[in-house]
Amino acid sequence: MKTSEIFDALLANLKVGETAAAVASRRDEITKTLNKDFRSKNACTDYKLMVGSFGRHTAIRGVSDLDMIFVLPPGLRSAYSNETGPRRTLERVRDDLTARYPNTSVRVDQCVVRVQFTSNAFKFEVQPAFENADGSFDYPDTKAKNWKTTKPRKETAATKDCNDRTSTNMRHLARMARAWKNTNGVNMGGLLIDTLVYNFFAQTNDYDSAGTGSFDLMARDFFAFLKDEPEQDYYLALGSQQRVNVKAKFQPKAKKANNLCLEAIEAEGKAAANKKWREIFGTCVPLATTASEAAKSYRNTEQFIENRLPVDITETVVIDCEVTQAGWRPTWLRAMRRGGLLLKADKSLRFVVTSCSVEEPYTLKWKVLNRGPEAERRDAIRGQIVESTRPNTRVEHSDFTGEHVVECYVVKNGVVVARDRIEVPISNTSIKGSVIS
């Protein structure tokens, strides 16, 4: 496939699509419910503002966290101005929405009311706020027992201005960056992504009018920009210049993505290029079918979590593998790889979660993918989505040579919120002749 065809397909597959209608319906239901109490208007859908990625039009398919502001009547400001005002405001919104959705989880979370719908896995974060004359909003913070100011309209305006200047490439790249973070488990918030994309275009005009035929080079340069960013705790958000926190280091995974871009560009026009782009941006990149692949003698049994559950990475998980063999001291696979040691066959492999930022309860799912000529010859590539062998653990066995991969997915409220993968290079084949199991 041509480069333009690959990226045209990627962008088309990243579109929010029919999700937009479902989001709008939920948004209007919430607004009507709150207006009925705060303004005694039963069917009014005014006084709301979608913010966040959805409001800036940089969201992608599978988006699950949705941010909205409900604009409070200005006449109520004095009644909620003291230190109990923030909590009373949020509790009033919570009670209204609990009455409207009695079978849905509705709770106050410091600055917002979280409404976790199960039917479509949406989580609305509703922020009641008073609008100021300059277009900013004062919102309640129960921790500070005070009202703070946010400027989402300035962020939206900066996004639009940059997008117009770059021939819509700002939003294209922001969506591609979200696909990368969801595919590779990069814990980055949407506002941080949009800010970094904005900053990237601020330091180059090479792609202000680029078409999709140049998006391979744009992706390469963007990830080079990210990997070279200094580590810091926060950035100043585009437009508003308010602090946006960095939740986890993104530079190492950006470096890996940059290397994959270089390999994909080198393989341009070959089926290998599609596979490299897919490693970066996920299943929204189409695979190219060659004559040799069409005639393959093995079954492609690999499954993809994106085809089963929404993926919206907002947390971090790290896995490792304890390698053991009778008579030998247990060793951790990541330490082995750092030391340049190779994994042999006939080892017991215990994949475990070593750290996870997701609040319990959650469930884990796994994928064990065998790769290489030996896996294909044996018709044993596996790759199905499976459950844990025991809590937080997946037990396997090393059996034959190849660059195998194990992935872990953390599922919370029906959404994959964290994921990690570890490569399992096995250097020889077991004399037992069995498959990894």
N, C-alpha and C positions, 0 to 999 in steps of 0.2 A: 504494500500500500504506500501511496505517497504520504509525505509528512502532513500535508494539508488535509488529506482524507482521515488520517488518524486523529488529528486534533479537532476536526469538524465533528467526528463521531463522538469524541470524548465530551465536547461541550454540549452536544445535543443530549447525551445520556446523563449529564449532570443537572439538567434543568429540573426545577422543583416540580413542574408539571401539575398533575391533578391534586397534589398535596395543597396547592395554594387555595383551592376552593374549600377544602376541609379546614384549613387554618382560618380563613375568613369567616366561616360559619361559626367556629368556636369563639373567635374574637368577638363577633357580634352578639352571641349569646351572653358572654361575660359582660359586655358593655351594657346590654339591655338590663341585665340583672342588677348591676350597680347603679344605673341611672334610675331604676325604679325606686331604690332606697334614697339615694343622694339627691335626686331631682324630681321624684314622683312622676317620671315619664316612662310609661310601660314599654313602648316600642322604639325608644330613641337609641340609635347606634352612634350618636355623636360623642364628642369628648373623649376620644381614645386615639392613641398613636402607637403604631407598631415600630419598635426600635430594634437594636441588635442587627444581626446578619439579615434577617428577613426584612427589616425596615430599610436597610441599606442596599437591598437587592443583590446581596452576595452569597445568599444561602444556596445550598445544593440539595439534591434528592436525598431523602433520609433525615433531613433536619428534624430534630425533636425538641430542642430547647427554644422556646419562643418567648420573646420579651415584649411586653406592652405596658404603656403608661395609661392609666385612667386619670383624666383631668378632673380634679375636685372642684366643686363650686367655690369661687373666691370668698364668698360670704362666710364660709366655715373656717377660714384660716385662724381667726382669733380664738375660736373654741378649741383648737387643737395645737395651740402655740406653746403650751408649757411642756415640762419634761415627760409627762405621761401621754402627751398628744400623739407622738409617733406610734406607740404601741396601740393606743385606742383606735387610731385610724386604721392600722393594719388588721386589728381584730374585728373591726366593723366590716371591712371588706371580706375577711375570712368567713365571718358568720353569714354574710349575704350569699357567698359562693357555696358554702357548706349546705345551706338550705336549698340552693338550686341544684347541687350535685351531691345528694346524700350518700351515694355509694362510691364517691371518688375521694381520694386522699387530698385534703386541702389543709395547708398549714402555713403559719407565719415563719419566715426565715430572714430575720434581721431587717432587710430593706424591702422585701417583697412578700407576696402571698403566692405560694407554689400550688398549682392545681395540676395533679398528675392524672391525666386521662389514660385509661387502659385500653380503650377500644381502638385507638390509633397511635398509642404510645407518645402522644404529645405531652410535654410539660410546659404549661404556661406559667411565666413568672409575671404576676400582675403587680405593678408599682403605682399606688395612688400618689398623686403629686399635684401641687399647686403651680400653675403656670405664671411666670414672671413677664414683665413688660418687654424684656429683651429676648423672649423666646426660650429661655432656660426654664428649668423646673426645680422646685424644692420638693424633695422626697423624704420620707420618714426613715430614721435609722434607730432601731430599738436598742442597739448596743451603745451608741453614743447618747441616746435619749435626746436627740436633737434632729433638726431638719438640715439636710445637705443639698447641694446644688449639682445638677447634671445638665449637660448641654448636648443632647443627642441630635438636635437639628443641625448643629454645626458639623457634627461627624457625618451626617447624611449629605449635607451640602458639599463638604470636602470630597466625599466619595464621588458625588455626581460631577463636580468640577474636574477631578482627575480623570474620571471615566470619559467625559466629553473630550478632554484634551488628548487622550490616548486612543481615540477611535474605538471606544468600548473595551479596550484591552485591559483596563484596570479591573473591571468586574470579571472578565474572562480569567485573568491570572489569579484573582482572589478565589474564584471557584475551583480552579486547578489546585491551588494551595490547600484548600479544604479537602479535596479528594486525596491529596498526598498525606495530610495529617490523619485522615480516617483510615487509610490503607496501611499506614506504617506506625500507627499508635503514637502520634506526636501530640502531647497534651498542650494545645494552644487554644486560647479563646478566640472567638471570631473577631473581636475588636483588635486584638493584637495582630492577627493575620492581615486584616485590612490596613492597619497602620504600617506594617512592614512592607506590604505591596505598594502603598502610597509612598513610603520612603524610597523604595527601589526606583519607582518612576521619577522621583524627585532628583535622583543622581544620574539619570541617563534619559536621553530622548531617542535612543536607538530603536525603540519599539512603539513610538507614539502613533505610527500609522502602519504598523506591521500587520500582514495577513497571517492566516493560520499556517501558511507554508514556512513561516519563520518562527513559529511557536516553539520549535525544538531548541532554537538558539535562545529564545526568551526564557524558557524554562531552565536551560543550562546556566544562564547568567543570573537568574533569580536565586537559584540554589547556591551559586557561588557567593552571591551577596549575603545570603543568610548564614552560610557556614563561617564567613569572616566577620560577622557581627560580634562585638565584644559581649561577654556575659554581663548581664545587668539585671536588677530586680524589677525594673519597670521601664516603660516607654511613655512618651507623651502622645496621647491619642491624636489621630488626624482630626483637624478642625477644632476640636474642643480644647486640646492641649491638657486634658486631664490625665491623671496617671492611669495606666493600664498595666496590671501586674503580669510578670512572666511566671507561669506556674511550674515550668520544668525546662531544662536545657533543650534547645532544638537544634543546636549547631552540629552535633554528631550525626544526626539523621539527615540533616541538610547536606552534609558532606557526602554521605552515602548516596543521596539522591543526585547530587552533582556528578558523581562518578558514573552512576547509571545513565545519566543524560549523555555523557561523553561516549559511553559504549553504544547507546541507542543511535546517536548521530553517526558513529562509525559504521553501524550496521544498516544505514538507511537503504530502503528498498528491499530489505530481506525480512523474512518472517521473524528473525531474531529481534529486530527493532521493536516490533509490536510487543514482544514479551518483555523487553526492557522497560518500555513505557508503562506497561501494565504493572510491573513491580513498583513503579513510582506512583501511578495514579489509580491503580486498581482495575476492577472488572469493567469499568466504563470505557476502557480502551479495548477496541475489538481485536481479536486474534486473527492473524492471516493464516489461511490454509494453503499448504504446499502439497505437491503431488506425493511426496514422501510421507507427510503426516496423514494424508487421506488414505494411504495404503498401510498404515501402522497396524501391527499385529497385537497390540495390547489395548485394553479398555481404559478409557479416560474416566476414572471414577472420582476425580477430584471435585469436591463441593466447595462453594464459596459462601461465607457467612453473610455477605451482602445480599445474597439471594434468599436468605431465610429470615433475617432480622434487620431492622434499621441500624445503621452504624453512625454514631455521633460521638467522637472521642472527646471526653471532657475530664478524664482521670488518667492515672498512670498505673500500670502493672509491670512487674519484672519477674521473669521466670529464669530458672537455671536447671541444670540436670546433674544429679548425683550419679556418678559412674562407679559401679562396683563389680567385683569378680571374686569368687571364692579364693581366699588366701592373699588378697591384695587390699591395701588401704583404700577406702572410698576417696574419690577425687571429683571436684566440680568441673563441669565441662567448660564453662567460660574461662576459668583459670587455665585449663589445659590449652585452650585456643590462644589465649594471650601468650602462653609459653611456647607456642608452636608445636605442641604435642598432637599426635594423630590418635584418633579413636579407633580401636581395634574391634573386630567382631567378637561375639560371645561375651558381651558385657551386659549387665543389668543396668537399665536406665530408669531413673526415677525423676521425672520432671515435676518441679514444685514451684509454687509461687513464693518468691523470696520477699517481695514487698508489693503492697497494693493500697492505693489511696481511696478506693471506693468504700463507702460506708456499708457495712452489712445491714440487711441480708442481700446477697447477690448469688448468682450461679456462675459456674465456669463451664466452658465448652472448649474442646481441643480439636486440632487437626494434625495428623501425622502423615506427611507427604514424602514418599520415596521417589527419588529422582535419579536419573542416569541410565545408561544402557542396560545394566543388570536388572534394575527394577522393571524396565520395559520388556526385557527378555523373559522375565518371570511372570509378566502380566500382574505385577504387584505394586502399582504406584500408590494405592490406597488414597488418602486425601479426603475421606469422609469426615463430617463434623460429628464428634463423639463426646460422650460424657466423661467425667473424671472417674478414674479407677477407684479412688477413695478421696475424701475431702482434700481439696486443693492440690491433688496429685494425679499424675498420669504415669503409669508404669509401662515400660516398653522393653525391648531387647535388641541389641545390635547384631545384625546377621549378615548383611552383604554390602559391598562397596557402593559408594555413591554419596552425593551431596544432599542428604536428606534434610527436611525442615519440620520443626514442630511449632505450632502456633497455639496461643492461649487467648481466649476471649472472655471478658468479664461482662455479664449480662445483668442489667439493673432495670427493673420495670419494663422489660421487653425490648430494651435498647442495648446494643454493645457500646459501652462507655469507656472501655480500655482494652488494649490488646498488646501482645508482645510475641516475638518469634525468636527462635534460636536455631542456628544451623548446626546440623549433626553430620559432620563429614566422617564417613567410615572408610578406612583405607584398605580393608581386605574382606574376604567372604568367609563366612562360617563353614566349617567342614560338615556341619549338621544339615546345611542346605535348606533351612527354614526361612520364612520371611520375618521381617520385623513385626512383632506382635505384643 
